[in-house]
Structures are given as structure tokens and as C-alpha cells.
Amino acid sequence: MPEVSWEGKNIVIMNEVTITPPYKADNVKGQSDSKAFIHVRKMVEKHLKDIQSSAISTTNSNNGDSVAQHNNNISVSSNNSSNTTPH
């Protein structure tokens, strides 16, 4: 957006909407029935949703890798134990 600026820690959009820390949808300030306010609030909500989805998929992906690695270690351990012969 070309008309975005910072005023201290606040983000000001088109001199109509302000987003204050911690930059969540509830922190969007302005005339609540204006197009700018509605649009900015939706953008903030979508951004936060995308971040949550990304964090969840990263966590699930990492857990899947751990499970695969764990299963691989089990099969290696199983193979090693069957290859040993008593002396």
C-alpha cells in the first residue's frame, strides 16, 4: 500500500486506519464502517491466520520427520540385533 507510514510503533494506513501493537485484528483502529478499516482488518486477520497455518504445518512436518527417523532407527536396531550371533 503506497499510503502506509509509521508513527512511533503504530502503523498508519491512508491516514484513516491505525494498527497498534501487538498488531492483531483487535488493534486496528479507525471508523469501523469505512472501506479502509474493513479492508485492513481483513488483511490483518488473514495474515495472522496464514502465520498460524504455517506454524502448524511446520510443526507437523517436523514431527513427521522425527517419526520417520525414529522408525528408521528401530529398523536399523532390529536388523543389527538379528545379525548378532551368540559366542
Number of C-alpha atoms within 10 A of each C-alpha: 6 6 8 13 14 11 10 8 11 16 17 20 19 13 12 13 22 21 23 18 11 10 16 14 18 13 15 23 16 17 12 12 8 11 11 17 21 15 12 18 21 14 13 18 15 13 14 15 12 12 11 12 12 12 12 12 12 12 12 12 12 12 12 12 12 12 12 12 12 12 12 12 12 12 12 11 11 11 11 10 10 8 8 8 6 4 3
